[in-house]
Amino acid sequence: MAESMAHQSAEQVRPVSAAGRRRRRASQDGKGWIFVGPFLAVFALTFLAPIGYAIYLSLYRNQAFFGGKVFVGIDNYTEALQDPKFWEAFGRVAAFLVVQVPIMLILALLAALAIDSARLHASGFFRIVIFLPYAVPGVVAVLMWGYIYGDNFGLAANLNDLFGTTAIQPLSAHWMLPSIANIVTWEFVGYNMLIFYSALRTVPGELYEAAAIDGAGTFRTIRAVKLPALRGAIVIATIFSIIGSFQLFNEPNILRTLAPNVITTYYTPNMYAYNLSFAGQQFNYSATIAIVMGVITAIIAYVVQLRGSRESL
Amino acid sequence: MSTLTSPLRPKRSKLLTGAMVLYLIYTLVPLLWLLLSATKTQDDLLSTPGLWFGKSFAFFSNIKDTLTYNDGIFLRWLGNTVLYVVVGAGGATLLATAAGYGLAKYKFAGRRAVFAVLLGAVAVPGTALAVPTFLMFSNLGLTNTVWAIIIPSLVSPFGLYLMWVYATDAVPHELLEAARIDGAGEVRTFFTVALRLLAPGIVTTLLFAVVSTWNNYFLPLIMLSKPNLYPLTVGLTQWSNQATGVGARPIYNLVITGSLLTIVPLVIAFLLLQRFWQSGLSAGSVK
């Protein structure tokens, strides 16, 4: 209060109405909490509290025979970092990420550029149809593709019948990861396409005119005008896709019923954490795995963001 | 001729359209398969080609069977999903709208801290939180209640970000000042003045919150063990699991028809509201 009075007297030369408005603004600014508070309260309960609780759990271990729990410090973490099951799962999602994310984002980028190019017949129709899979619940997408993949009925069996082979086995150990990648790609190309397309729409028309006057052709314009305009959107889409890949759970977990011998209980880190908790009752170790994955994800997302913004300078 | 064609309005390309048609086919084939399969009996499913009709047209009897199987449990799941979506996504949109507006239009202390915490939390995998959330809720006695699904659905960091960006430009300060001079309180100003201007952003946020709640699988999977509280997603996978294991009773035709019925409402919502969400998204991507 004293501060705002001093502030006022220092600016007495200014018209009264301006000072009055500033004072009113200052007292109103505190009221921002009325609007932000409810969100933050639920956020604290559903985000911050579980994170805190997970950290607490990860520092303890249940005693198998005596009952009760003991403080073990970072023992759970050293165990996790030396756990071959964890690293196998991690390696799998990392391989998935390195292959699937670029394919998906490049397809989305090409689709967005094509739709934005004005060279396409019925571009509005393409935009909405390619986006459509996003409206399909992930669970339904996996069930649908799972049946299509199956050799019982579905298209894989039809194709094998047609060519008289048994070569197409999407649910075999060798093909499972690409099969999952196909489902995820099918689901999310349209969503990413829309993010890119929305960013392209905000490019001012004068930039295109300038490029045209400079004699830039289609591909030159894409490189010099469109891609720079897309940089922010690409960084965001990459971060979301990385987080999504590390979280991989729904697809393998549902396909597990169709291929129980191919998909292990520790196929992805998330499935490992889930099965440790709900099949093994190892809540402390499960929380540790979750935190390790969270930290790795956050670090990688941060690095991508840093690199993305540095390149834009 | 070619010199007359402005680069700003290039002529349509058959090659490009052809390439896009290929992608379109990839997008549509699974959905076509689902639609055709929903017209088949279980026998036809196993014995007739996937991308054509079966020997009999069982679409309507499949729908009837889906809705009545197991005393109409599917309708129960549908009702649960609607409840979770209306309260969860509706509440998430309200909270995100109010908070985005608050962050955009009030320069209070701690505003930057809120931003930093949100950004950090978004990087933490949602599923990584699921196990601790489950344990916490179980201590609070909330597991196996509707609240276990609704409360976590109420937070949409993406929605908050969208509304924040949107509110910054959509609600002019002068208008708020004018309402204040007229003596309207802050809350009343929000509801009478700001809300209307925020409408396109709200529709976008609501639509994406609806999708994530409607599609929610992991959370209900761990929180609920009573089938009569399941949403459609968990219920359908349970039906699908029925086909394997001891005492298997496959009901492929019902899983497929149920899947189709689960998709339809969202597809309709997206098609009807596309004008709104596409403009809302464009605004969100400006920043």
Interface residues (C-beta under 8 A of the other chain):
Chain A: R21 R24 Q28 D29 G30 K31 G32 W33 I34 F35 V36 P38 F39 L40 V42 F43 L45 T46 F47 L48 A49 P50 I51 Y53 A54 L57 L107 A111 A114 I115 S117 A118 R119 L120 H121 A122 F126 I128 V129 I130 F131 L132 P133 Y134 A135 V136 P137 G138 V139 V140 A141 L143 M144 W145 G146 Y147 I148 N152 F153 G154 L155 A157 N158 W186 G190 L194 I195 S198 A199 R201 T202 G205 Y208 E209 A211 A212 A216 G217 T218 T221 G232 A233 I239 I243 F246 Q247 F249 N250 I254 T257 L258 P260 N270 A273 Y274 S277 F278 F283 S286 A287 A290 I291 M293 G294 T297 A298 A301 Y302
Chain B: S6 P7 L8 R9 P10 K11 R12 S13 L16 T17 A19 M20 Y23 L24 Y26 T27 L28 V29 P30 L31 W33 L34 S37 L45 L46 S47 P49 G50 L51 L95 A96 A98 A99 Y101 G102 L103 K105 Y106 K107 F108 R111 V114 V117 L118 G120 A121 A123 V124 P125 G126 T127 A128 L129 A130 V131 P132 T133 F134 L135 M136 I151 P152 L154 V155 P157 L160 E177 R180 E186 V187 F190 V211 W214 N215 Y217 F218 I222 L232 T233 V234 L236 T237 S240 N241 A243 T244 Y252 V255 I256 S259 T262 I263 L266 V267 A269 F270 L271 Q274 Q278 L281 S282 G284 S285 V286
